[in-house]
Every structure is written in structure tokens, then in C-alpha cells.
Amino acid sequence: MRRVSAQLETVSGPEEEELIVQGVRFAFRVHQFAGGFDVETMRAFQELRDKVTTCHEQCQNQQQQKASCRSSAC
């Protein structure tokens, strides 16, 4: 999980989405194996949620900048 989280800091776009999916799958498997959520699993899900939120916000900002640039003929 920490590997996926660290790699998310260095990639973007489709690669980032794939790493997020891997992280969620891993966390879910740990949940199933352990028989429930422990503190570490909850922390992993919270980290992923925060990263997804940040990624989503960055993507929206980039799209807005592109649209703004097109309309103002940058």
C-alpha cells in the first residue's frame, strides 16, 4: 500500500488511475483476509480518498485552464 501511495506522488493521468485501482483492490483484499477493518486499513483507505480528491481537483483545474486558454486565444 505504501508503494502505491509513494508512486502516486510521481505519476499522473491513466497511470495514476491504475495505481489508485491497485491500491483499492489491495486494501479490499486485506480487509477480506483480516476479517474487518483495522486502523491501518482505514488509514490506507483515507490516504487513497485524499489522493483521489486531490487528483480530481487537479484534473478539473487543468481542464478549466485549457478551456480558458482556448477562449482567450493563448
Protein Blocks (a to p, Z undefined) as FASTA:
>chain_A
ZZmmmmmmmgghjllmmmmmmmmmmmmmmmmmnopacfklmmmmmmmmmmmmmmmmmmmm
mmmmmmmmmmnoZZ
